[in-house]
Amino acid sequence: MSEKKIRITQVGSGFGRKPGQQATLVGLGLNKIGKIVERDATPEVLGMVNKVKHLLKVEELG
């Protein structure tokens, strides 16, 4: 069974954000505006994305 994948692009800065939001970006593997990572769409990852959704652009890969 293959998981759905999502492509996450950081579009906003983590600078000046609450420490929890900064840590969430690092946990997703993001540290600079424009950085792109691909992750499995697990409930854990989707929860992290939801926490900082105002800083991200998310695309579903299938």
Distance bins in CASP14 RR format, pairs under 12 A and 6 or more apart:
PFRMAT RR
TARGET T0000
AUTHOR 0000-0000-0000
RMODE 2
METHOD distances of the structure
MODEL  1
1 40 0 0 0 0 0 1 0 0 0 0 0
2 40 0 0 0 0 1 0 0 0 0 0 0
2 41 0 0 0 0 0 1 0 0 0 0 0
2 61 0 0 0 0 0 1 0 0 0 0 0
2 62 0 0 0 0 1 0 0 0 0 0 0
3 38 0 0 0 0 0 1 0 0 0 0 0
3 39 0 0 0 0 1 0 0 0 0 0 0
3 40 1 1 0 0 0 0 0 0 0 0 0
3 41 1 0 0 1 0 0 0 0 0 0 0
3 42 1 0 0 1 0 0 0 0 0 0 0
3 43 0 0 0 0 0 1 0 0 0 0 0
3 44 0 0 0 0 0 1 0 0 0 0 0
3 45 0 0 0 0 1 0 0 0 0 0 0
3 46 0 0 0 0 0 1 0 0 0 0 0
3 60 0 0 0 0 0 1 0 0 0 0 0
3 61 0 0 0 0 0 1 0 0 0 0 0
3 62 0 0 0 0 1 0 0 0 0 0 0
4 38 0 0 0 0 0 1 0 0 0 0 0
4 39 0 0 0 0 1 0 0 0 0 0 0
4 40 1 0 0 1 0 0 0 0 0 0 0
4 41 1 0 1 0 0 0 0 0 0 0 0
4 42 0 0 0 0 1 0 0 0 0 0 0
4 43 0 0 0 0 0 1 0 0 0 0 0
4 45 0 0 0 0 0 1 0 0 0 0 0
4 46 0 0 0 0 1 0 0 0 0 0 0
4 58 0 0 0 0 0 1 0 0 0 0 0
4 59 0 0 0 0 0 1 0 0 0 0 0
4 60 1 0 0 1 0 0 0 0 0 0 0
4 61 1 0 0 1 0 0 0 0 0 0 0
4 62 1 0 1 0 0 0 0 0 0 0 0
5 37 0 0 0 0 0 1 0 0 0 0 0
5 38 1 0 1 0 0 0 0 0 0 0 0
5 39 1 0 0 1 0 0 0 0 0 0 0
5 40 1 0 0 1 0 0 0 0 0 0 0
5 41 1 0 0 1 0 0 0 0 0 0 0
5 42 0 0 0 0 0 1 0 0 0 0 0
5 45 0 0 0 0 0 1 0 0 0 0 0
5 58 0 0 0 0 0 1 0 0 0 0 0
5 59 0 0 0 0 1 0 0 0 0 0 0
5 60 1 0 0 1 0 0 0 0 0 0 0
5 61 1 0 1 0 0 0 0 0 0 0 0
5 62 1 0 1 0 0 0 0 0 0 0 0
6 28 0 0 0 0 0 1 0 0 0 0 0
6 36 0 0 0 0 0 1 0 0 0 0 0
6 37 0 0 0 0 1 0 0 0 0 0 0
6 38 1 0 0 1 0 0 0 0 0 0 0
6 39 1 0 1 0 0 0 0 0 0 0 0
6 40 1 0 0 1 0 0 0 0 0 0 0
6 41 1 0 1 0 0 0 0 0 0 0 0
6 42 0 0 0 0 1 0 0 0 0 0 0
6 45 1 0 0 1 0 0 0 0 0 0 0
6 46 1 0 0 1 0 0 0 0 0 0 0
6 47 0 0 0 0 0 1 0 0 0 0 0
6 48 0 0 0 0 0 1 0 0 0 0 0
6 49 1 0 0 1 0 0 0 0 0 0 0
6 50 0 0 0 0 0 1 0 0 0 0 0
6 56 0 0 0 0 1 0 0 0 0 0 0
6 57 0 0 0 0 0 1 0 0 0 0 0
6 58 1 0 1 0 0 0 0 0 0 0 0
6 59 1 0 0 1 0 0 0 0 0 0 0
6 60 1 0 1 0 0 0 0 0 0 0 0
6 61 1 0 0 1 0 0 0 0 0 0 0
6 62 0 0 0 0 1 0 0 0 0 0 0
7 28 0 0 0 0 0 1 0 0 0 0 0
7 30 0 0 0 0 0 1 0 0 0 0 0
7 34 0 0 0 0 0 1 0 0 0 0 0
7 35 0 0 0 0 0 1 0 0 0 0 0
7 36 1 0 0 1 0 0 0 0 0 0 0
7 37 1 0 0 1 0 0 0 0 0 0 0
7 38 1 0 1 0 0 0 0 0 0 0 0
7 39 0 0 0 0 1 0 0 0 0 0 0
7 40 0 0 0 0 0 1 0 0 0 0 0
7 41 0 0 0 0 0 1 0 0 0 0 0
7 45 0 0 0 0 0 1 0 0 0 0 0
7 49 0 0 0 0 0 1 0 0 0 0 0
7 56 0 0 0 0 0 1 0 0 0 0 0
7 57 0 0 0 0 1 0 0 0 0 0 0
7 58 1 0 0 1 0 0 0 0 0 0 0
7 59 1 0 1 0 0 0 0 0 0 0 0
7 60 0 0 0 0 1 0 0 0 0 0 0
7 61 1 0 1 0 0 0 0 0 0 0 0
7 62 0 0 0 0 0 1 0 0 0 0 0
8 24 0 0 0 0 0 1 0 0 0 0 0
8 25 0 0 0 0 1 0 0 0 0 0 0
8 27 0 0 0 0 0 1 0 0 0 0 0
8 28 1 0 0 1 0 0 0 0 0 0 0
8 29 0 0 0 0 1 0 0 0 0 0 0
8 30 1 0 0 1 0 0 0 0 0 0 0
8 34 0 0 0 0 0 1 0 0 0 0 0
8 35 0 0 0 0 1 0 0 0 0 0 0
8 36 1 0 0 1 0 0 0 0 0 0 0
8 37 1 0 1 0 0 0 0 0 0 0 0
8 38 1 0 0 1 0 0 0 0 0 0 0
8 39 1 0 0 1 0 0 0 0 0 0 0
8 40 0 0 0 0 0 1 0 0 0 0 0
8 41 0 0 0 0 0 1 0 0 0 0 0
8 45 0 0 0 0 1 0 0 0 0 0 0
8 46 0 0 0 0 0 1 0 0 0 0 0
8 47 0 0 0 0 0 1 0 0 0 0 0
8 48 0 0 0 0 1 0 0 0 0 0 0
8 49 1 0 0 1 0 0 0 0 0 0 0
8 50 0 0 0 0 0 1 0 0 0 0 0
8 52 0 0 0 0 1 0 0 0 0 0 0
8 53 0 0 0 0 0 1 0 0 0 0 0
8 55 0 0 0 0 1 0 0 0 0 0 0
8 56 1 0 1 0 0 0 0 0 0 0 0
8 57 1 0 0 1 0 0 0 0 0 0 0
8 58 1 0 1 0 0 0 0 0 0 0 0
8 59 0 0 0 0 1 0 0 0 0 0 0
8 60 0 0 0 0 0 1 0 0 0 0 0
8 61 0 0 0 0 0 1 0 0 0 0 0
9 25 0 0 0 0 0 1 0 0 0 0 0
9 28 0 0 0 0 0 1 0 0 0 0 0
9 29 0 0 0 0 0 1 0 0 0 0 0
9 30 0 0 0 0 1 0 0 0 0 0 0
9 32 0 0 0 0 0 1 0 0 0 0 0
9 33 0 0 0 0 1 0 0 0 0 0 0
9 34 1 0 1 0 0 0 0 0 0 0 0
9 35 1 0 0 1 0 0 0 0 0 0 0
9 36 1 0 1 0 0 0 0 0 0 0 0
9 37 0 0 0 0 1 0 0 0 0 0 0
9 38 0 0 0 0 0 1 0 0 0 0 0
9 39 0 0 0 0 0 1 0 0 0 0 0
9 49 0 0 0 0 0 1 0 0 0 0 0
9 55 0 0 0 0 1 0 0 0 0 0 0
9 56 1 0 0 1 0 0 0 0 0 0 0
9 57 1 0 1 0 0 0 0 0 0 0 0
9 58 1 0 0 1 0 0 0 0 0 0 0
9 59 1 0 0 1 0 0 0 0 0 0 0
10 17 0 0 0 0 0 1 0 0 0 0 0
10 21 0 0 0 0 0 1 0 0 0 0 0
10 22 0 0 0 0 0 1 0 0 0 0 0
10 24 0 0 0 0 0 1 0 0 0 0 0
10 25 1 0 0 1 0 0 0 0 0 0 0
10 26 0 0 0 0 0 1 0 0 0 0 0
10 27 0 0 0 0 0 1 0 0 0 0 0
10 28 0 0 0 0 1 0 0 0 0 0 0
10 29 0 0 0 0 1 0 0 0 0 0 0
10 30 1 0 1 0 0 0 0 0 0 0 0
10 31 1 0 0 1 0 0 0 0 0 0 0
10 32 1 0 0 1 0 0 0 0 0 0 0
10 33 1 0 1 0 0 0 0 0 0 0 0
10 34 1 0 1 0 0 0 0 0 0 0 0
10 35 1 0 1 0 0 0 0 0 0 0 0
10 36 1 0 0 1 0 0 0 0 0 0 0
10 37 0 0 0 0 1 0 0 0 0 0 0
10 49 0 0 0 0 0 1 0 0 0 0 0
10 52 0 0 0 0 1 0 0 0 0 0 0
10 53 0 0 0 0 0 1 0 0 0 0 0
10 54 0 0 0 0 0 1 0 0 0 0 0
10 55 1 0 0 1 0 0 0 0 0 0 0
10 56 1 0 0 1 0 0 0 0 0 0 0
10 57 0 0 0 0 1 0 0 0 0 0 0
10 58 0 0 0 0 0 1 0 0 0 0 0
11 25 0 0 0 0 0 1 0 0 0 0 0
11 30 0 0 0 0 0 1 0 0 0 0 0
11 32 0 0 0 0 0 1 0 0 0 0 0
11 33 1 0 0 1 0 0 0 0 0 0 0
11 34 1 0 0 1 0 0 0 0 0 0 0
11 35 0 0 0 0 1 0 0 0 0 0 0
11 36 0 0 0 0 0 1 0 0 0 0 0
11 52 0 0 0 0 0 1 0 0 0 0 0
11 53 0 0 0 0 0 1 0 0 0 0 0
11 54 0 0 0 0 1 0 0 0 0 0 0
11 55 1 0 0 1 0 0 0 0 0 0 0
11 56 1 0 0 1 0 0 0 0 0 0 0
11 57 1 0 1 0 0 0 0 0 0 0 0
11 58 0 0 0 0 0 1 0 0 0 0 0
11 59 0 0 0 0 0 1 0 0 0 0 0
12 21 0 0 0 0 0 1 0 0 0 0 0
12 22 0 0 0 0 0 1 0 0 0 0 0
12 25 0 0 0 0 1 0 0 0 0 0 0
12 30 0 0 0 0 1 0 0 0 0 0 0
12 31 0 0 0 0 0 1 0 0 0 0 0
12 32 0 0 0 0 1 0 0 0 0 0 0
12 33 1 0 1 0 0 0 0 0 0 0 0
12 34 0 0 0 0 1 0 0 0 0 0 0
12 35 0 0 0 0 0 1 0 0 0 0 0
12 52 0 0 0 0 1 0 0 0 0 0 0
12 53 0 0 0 0 0 1 0 0 0 0 0
12 54 1 0 0 1 0 0 0 0 0 0 0
12 55 1 0 1 0 0 0 0 0 0 0 0
12 56 1 0 0 1 0 0 0 0 0 0 0
12 57 0 0 0 0 1 0 0 0 0 0 0
13 21 0 0 0 0 0 1 0 0 0 0 0
13 22 0 0 0 0 1 0 0 0 0 0 0
13 25 0 0 0 0 1 0 0 0 0 0 0
13 30 0 0 0 0 0 1 0 0 0 0 0
13 31 0 0 0 0 0 1 0 0 0 0 0
13 32 0 0 0 0 1 0 0 0 0 0 0
13 33 1 0 1 0 0 0 0 0 0 0 0
13 34 0 0 0 0 0 1 0 0 0 0 0
13 35 0 0 0 0 0 1 0 0 0 0 0
13 52 0 0 0 0 0 1 0 0 0 0 0
13 54 0 0 0 0 0 1 0 0 0 0 0
13 55 1 0 0 1 0 0 0 0 0 0 0
13 56 0 0 0 0 0 1 0 0 0 0 0
14 20 0 0 0 0 0 1 0 0 0 0 0
14 21 1 0 0 1 0 0 0 0 0 0 0
14 22 1 0 1 0 0 0 0 0 0 0 0
14 23 0 0 0 0 0 1 0 0 0 0 0
14 24 0 0 0 0 1 0 0 0 0 0 0
14 25 1 0 1 0 0 0 0 0 0 0 0
14 26 0 0 0 0 1 0 0 0 0 0 0
14 28 0 0 0 0 0 1 0 0 0 0 0
14 30 0 0 0 0 1 0 0 0 0 0 0
14 31 0 0 0 0 1 0 0 0 0 0 0
14 32 0 0 0 0 1 0 0 0 0 0 0
14 33 0 0 0 0 1 0 0 0 0 0 0
14 35 0 0 0 0 0 1 0 0 0 0 0
14 52 0 0 0 0 1 0 0 0 0 0 0
14 54 0 0 0 0 0 1 0 0 0 0 0
14 55 1 0 0 1 0 0 0 0 0 0 0
14 56 0 0 0 0 0 1 0 0 0 0 0
15 21 0 0 0 0 0 1 0 0 0 0 0
15 22 0 0 0 0 1 0 0 0 0 0 0
15 25 0 0 0 0 0 1 0 0 0 0 0
15 31 0 0 0 0 0 1 0 0 0 0 0
15 32 0 0 0 0 0 1 0 0 0 0 0
15 33 0 0 0 0 1 0 0 0 0 0 0
15 55 0 0 0 0 0 1 0 0 0 0 0
16 22 1 0 0 1 0 0 0 0 0 0 0
16 25 0 0 0 0 0 1 0 0 0 0 0
16 55 0 0 0 0 0 1 0 0 0 0 0
17 23 0 0 0 0 1 0 0 0 0 0 0
17 24 0 0 0 0 1 0 0 0 0 0 0
17 25 0 0 0 0 1 0 0 0 0 0 0
17 26 0 0 0 0 0 1 0 0 0 0 0
17 51 0 0 0 0 0 1 0 0 0 0 0
17 52 1 0 0 1 0 0 0 0 0 0 0
17 54 0 0 0 0 1 0 0 0 0 0 0
17 55 1 0 0 1 0 0 0 0 0 0 0
18 24 0 0 0 0 1 0 0 0 0 0 0
18 25 0 0 0 0 0 1 0 0 0 0 0
18 51 0 0 0 0 1 0 0 0 0 0 0
18 52 0 0 0 0 1 0 0 0 0 0 0
18 55 0 0 0 0 0 1 0 0 0 0 0
19 25 0 0 0 0 0 1 0 0 0 0 0
19 26 0 0 0 0 0 1 0 0 0 0 0
20 26 0 0 0 0 1 0 0 0 0 0 0
20 27 0 0 0 0 0 1 0 0 0 0 0
20 48 0 0 0 0 0 1 0 0 0 0 0
20 51 1 0 0 1 0 0 0 0 0 0 0
20 52 0 0 0 0 1 0 0 0 0 0 0
21 27 0 0 0 0 0 1 0 0 0 0 0
21 28 0 0 0 0 0 1 0 0 0 0 0
21 30 0 0 0 0 0 1 0 0 0 0 0
21 48 0 0 0 0 0 1 0 0 0 0 0
21 49 0 0 0 0 0 1 0 0 0 0 0
21 50 0 0 0 0 0 1 0 0 0 0 0
21 51 1 0 0 1 0 0 0 0 0 0 0
21 52 1 0 1 0 0 0 0 0 0 0 0
21 53 0 0 0 0 0 1 0 0 0 0 0
21 54 0 0 0 0 1 0 0 0 0 0 0
21 55 1 0 0 1 0 0 0 0 0 0 0
21 56 0 0 0 0 0 1 0 0 0 0 0
22 28 0 0 0 0 0 1 0 0 0 0 0
22 29 0 0 0 0 0 1 0 0 0 0 0
22 30 0 0 0 0 0 1 0 0 0 0 0
22 31 0 0 0 0 1 0 0 0 0 0 0
22 51 0 0 0 0 0 1 0 0 0 0 0
22 52 0 0 0 0 1 0 0 0 0 0 0
22 55 0 0 0 0 0 1 0 0 0 0 0
23 29 0 0 0 0 0 1 0 0 0 0 0
23 30 0 0 0 0 0 1 0 0 0 0 0
23 31 0 0 0 0 0 1 0 0 0 0 0
23 48 0 0 0 0 1 0 0 0 0 0 0
23 51 0 0 0 0 1 0 0 0 0 0 0
23 52 0 0 0 0 1 0 0 0 0 0 0
24 30 0 0 0 0 1 0 0 0 0 0 0
24 31 0 0 0 0 0 1 0 0 0 0 0
24 44 0 0 0 0 0 1 0 0 0 0 0
24 45 0 0 0 0 0 1 0 0 0 0 0
24 47 0 0 0 0 1 0 0 0 0 0 0
24 48 1 0 1 0 0 0 0 0 0 0 0
24 49 0 0 0 0 1 0 0 0 0 0 0
24 50 0 0 0 0 1 0 0 0 0 0 0
24 51 1 0 1 0 0 0 0 0 0 0 0
24 52 1 0 1 0 0 0 0 0 0 0 0
24 53 0 0 0 0 0 1 0 0 0 0 0
24 54 0 0 0 0 0 1 0 0 0 0 0
24 55 0 0 0 0 1 0 0 0 0 0 0
24 56 0 0 0 0 1 0 0 0 0 0 0
25 31 1 0 0 1 0 0 0 0 0 0 0
25 32 0 0 0 0 1 0 0 0 0 0 0
25 33 0 0 0 0 0 1 0 0 0 0 0
25 34 0 0 0 0 0 1 0 0 0 0 0
25 35 0 0 0 0 1 0 0 0 0 0 0
25 37 0 0 0 0 0 1 0 0 0 0 0
25 48 0 0 0 0 1 0 0 0 0 0 0
25 49 0 0 0 0 0 1 0 0 0 0 0
25 51 0 0 0 0 1 0 0 0 0 0 0
25 52 1 0 0 1 0 0 0 0 0 0 0
25 53 0 0 0 0 0 1 0 0 0 0 0
25 54 0 0 0 0 0 1 0 0 0 0 0
25 55 1 0 0 1 0 0 0 0 0 0 0
25 56 0 0 0 0 1 0 0 0 0 0 0
26 32 0 0 0 0 0 1 0 0 0 0 0
26 35 0 0 0 0 0 1 0 0 0 0 0
26 37 0 0 0 0 0 1 0 0 0 0 0
26 48 0 0 0 0 0 1 0 0 0 0 0
26 52 0 0 0 0 0 1 0 0 0 0 0
27 37 0 0 0 0 1 0 0 0 0 0 0
27 39 0 0 0 0 0 1 0 0 0 0 0
27 44 0 0 0 0 0 1 0 0 0 0 0
27 45 0 0 0 0 1 0 0 0 0 0 0
27 47 0 0 0 0 0 1 0 0 0 0 0
27 48 1 0 0 1 0 0 0 0 0 0 0
27 49 0 0 0 0 0 1 0 0 0 0 0
27 51 0 0 0 0 0 1 0 0 0 0 0
27 52 0 0 0 0 0 1 0 0 0 0 0
28 35 0 0 0 0 1 0 0 0 0 0 0
28 36 0 0 0 0 0 1 0 0 0 0 0
28 37 1 0 0 1 0 0 0 0 0 0 0
28 38 0 0 0 0 0 1 0 0 0 0 0
28 39 1 0 0 1 0 0 0 0 0 0 0
28 40 0 0 0 0 0 1 0 0 0 0 0
28 42 0 0 0 0 0 1 0 0 0 0 0
28 44 0 0 0 0 0 1 0 0 0 0 0
28 45 1 0 0 1 0 0 0 0 0 0 0
28 46 0 0 0 0 0 1 0 0 0 0 0
28 47 0 0 0 0 0 1 0 0 0 0 0
28 48 1 0 1 0 0 0 0 0 0 0 0
28 49 1 0 0 1 0 0 0 0 0 0 0
28 50 0 0 0 0 0 1 0 0 0 0 0
28 51 0 0 0 0 1 0 0 0 0 0 0
28 52 1 0 0 1 0 0 0 0 0 0 0
28 53 0 0 0 0 0 1 0 0 0 0 0
28 55 0 0 0 0 1 0 0 0 0 0 0
28 56 0 0 0 0 1 0 0 0 0 0 0
28 58 0 0 0 0 0 1 0 0 0 0 0
29 35 1 0 0 1 0 0 0 0 0 0 0
29 36 0 0 0 0 0 1 0 0 0 0 0
29 37 1 0 1 0 0 0 0 0 0 0 0
29 38 0 0 0 0 0 1 0 0 0 0 0
29 39 0 0 0 0 1 0 0 0 0 0 0
29 45 0 0 0 0 0 1 0 0 0 0 0
29 48 0 0 0 0 1 0 0 0 0 0 0
29 49 0 0 0 0 0 1 0 0 0 0 0
29 52 0 0 0 0 0 1 0 0 0 0 0
29 56 0 0 0 0 0 1 0 0 0 0 0
30 36 0 0 0 0 1 0 0 0 0 0 0
30 37 1 0 0 1 0 0 0 0 0 0 0
30 38 0 0 0 0 0 1 0 0 0 0 0
30 39 0 0 0 0 0 1 0 0 0 0 0
30 45 0 0 0 0 0 1 0 0 0 0 0
30 48 0 0 0 0 0 1 0 0 0 0 0
30 49 0 0 0 0 0 1 0 0 0 0 0
30 52 0 0 0 0 1 0 0 0 0 0 0
30 55 0 0 0 0 1 0 0 0 0 0 0
30 56 1 0 0 1 0 0 0 0 0 0 0
30 57 0 0 0 0 0 1 0 0 0 0 0
30 58 0 0 0 0 0 1 0 0 0 0 0
31 37 0 0 0 0 0 1 0 0 0 0 0
31 55 0 0 0 0 0 1 0 0 0 0 0
32 55 0 0 0 0 0 1 0 0 0 0 0
33 55 0 0 0 0 1 0 0 0 0 0 0
33 56 0 0 0 0 0 1 0 0 0 0 0
33 57 0 0 0 0 0 1 0 0 0 0 0
34 55 0 0 0 0 0 1 0 0 0 0 0
34 56 0 0 0 0 0 1 0 0 0 0 0
34 57 0 0 0 0 1 0 0 0 0 0 0
35 55 0 0 0 0 0 1 0 0 0 0 0
35 56 0 0 0 0 0 1 0 0 0 0 0
35 57 0 0 0 0 0 1 0 0 0 0 0
36 56 0 0 0 0 0 1 0 0 0 0 0
36 57 0 0 0 0 1 0 0 0 0 0 0
36 58 0 0 0 0 0 1 0 0 0 0 0
36 59 0 0 0 0 1 0 0 0 0 0 0
36 61 0 0 0 0 0 1 0 0 0 0 0
37 45 0 0 0 0 1 0 0 0 0 0 0
37 48 0 0 0 0 0 1 0 0 0 0 0
37 49 0 0 0 0 0 1 0 0 0 0 0
37 56 0 0 0 0 0 1 0 0 0 0 0
37 57 0 0 0 0 0 1 0 0 0 0 0
37 58 0 0 0 0 0 1 0 0 0 0 0
37 59 0 0 0 0 0 1 0 0 0 0 0
37 61 0 0 0 0 0 1 0 0 0 0 0
38 45 0 0 0 0 0 1 0 0 0 0 0
38 58 0 0 0 0 0 1 0 0 0 0 0
38 59 0 0 0 0 1 0 0 0 0 0 0
38 60 0 0 0 0 0 1 0 0 0 0 0
38 61 1 0 0 1 0 0 0 0 0 0 0
38 62 0 0 0 0 0 1 0 0 0 0 0
39 45 1 0 1 0 0 0 0 0 0 0 0
39 46 0 0 0 0 1 0 0 0 0 0 0
39 47 0 0 0 0 0 1 0 0 0 0 0
39 48 0 0 0 0 1 0 0 0 0 0 0
39 49 0 0 0 0 1 0 0 0 0 0 0
39 56 0 0 0 0 0 1 0 0 0 0 0
39 58 0 0 0 0 1 0 0 0 0 0 0
39 59 0 0 0 0 0 1 0 0 0 0 0
39 60 0 0 0 0 0 1 0 0 0 0 0
39 61 0 0 0 0 1 0 0 0 0 0 0
40 46 0 0 0 0 1 0 0 0 0 0 0
40 49 0 0 0 0 0 1 0 0 0 0 0
40 60 0 0 0 0 0 1 0 0 0 0 0
40 61 0 0 0 0 0 1 0 0 0 0 0
40 62 0 0 0 0 0 1 0 0 0 0 0
41 47 0 0 0 0 0 1 0 0 0 0 0
41 48 0 0 0 0 0 1 0 0 0 0 0
41 49 0 0 0 0 1 0 0 0 0 0 0
41 50 0 0 0 0 0 1 0 0 0 0 0
41 58 0 0 0 0 1 0 0 0 0 0 0
41 59 0 0 0 0 0 1 0 0 0 0 0
41 60 1 0 0 1 0 0 0 0 0 0 0
41 61 0 0 0 0 1 0 0 0 0 0 0
41 62 0 0 0 0 1 0 0 0 0 0 0
42 48 0 0 0 0 1 0 0 0 0 0 0
42 49 0 0 0 0 0 1 0 0 0 0 0
43 49 0 0 0 0 0 1 0 0 0 0 0
43 50 0 0 0 0 0 1 0 0 0 0 0
44 50 0 0 0 0 0 1 0 0 0 0 0
44 51 0 0 0 0 0 1 0 0 0 0 0
45 51 0 0 0 0 0 1 0 0 0 0 0
45 52 0 0 0 0 0 1 0 0 0 0 0
45 56 0 0 0 0 0 1 0 0 0 0 0
45 58 0 0 0 0 0 1 0 0 0 0 0
46 52 0 0 0 0 0 1 0 0 0 0 0
46 53 0 0 0 0 0 1 0 0 0 0 0
46 56 0 0 0 0 0 1 0 0 0 0 0
46 58 0 0 0 0 1 0 0 0 0 0 0
46 60 0 0 0 0 0 1 0 0 0 0 0
47 53 0 0 0 0 1 0 0 0 0 0 0
47 56 0 0 0 0 0 1 0 0 0 0 0
47 58 0 0 0 0 0 1 0 0 0 0 0
48 55 0 0 0 0 0 1 0 0 0 0 0
48 56 0 0 0 0 1 0 0 0 0 0 0
48 58 0 0 0 0 0 1 0 0 0 0 0
49 55 0 0 0 0 1 0 0 0 0 0 0
49 56 1 0 0 1 0 0 0 0 0 0 0
49 57 0 0 0 0 0 1 0 0 0 0 0
49 58 1 0 1 0 0 0 0 0 0 0 0
49 59 0 0 0 0 0 1 0 0 0 0 0
49 60 0 0 0 0 0 1 0 0 0 0 0
50 56 0 0 0 0 1 0 0 0 0 0 0
50 58 0 0 0 0 1 0 0 0 0 0 0
52 58 0 0 0 0 0 1 0 0 0 0 0
END
